[in-house]
């Protein structure tokens, strides 16, 4: 069974094709029965900015500590979409709670 063990938020920069835009993001940690953890990263970006940068579905979130996380939106973005577009990414590279806390200090329990 999947449980949610922590959440947090932070500020970073969204990068697309060499262009940057400041963004806020949120983190949610999901924990499996075997204690493995996955961090879900969500952010909202301006649709018009994404279109102007030639967004094709993939971007990179650069957190304040310099860590880079791939974020995406299936199908890219179109003029018909809402003016704020949600992008998501996942990180399952930090299995232990200590590793996770070190990698994501913005998490609260």
Secondary structure, 3 states (H helix, E strand, C coil): CCEEEEEEEEEEEEEECCEEEEEEEEEEEEECCCCCEEEEEEEEEEHHHHHHCCCCCEEEEEECCCCEEEEECCCCCCCCCCCEEEEEEEECCCCCHHHHHHHCCCEEC
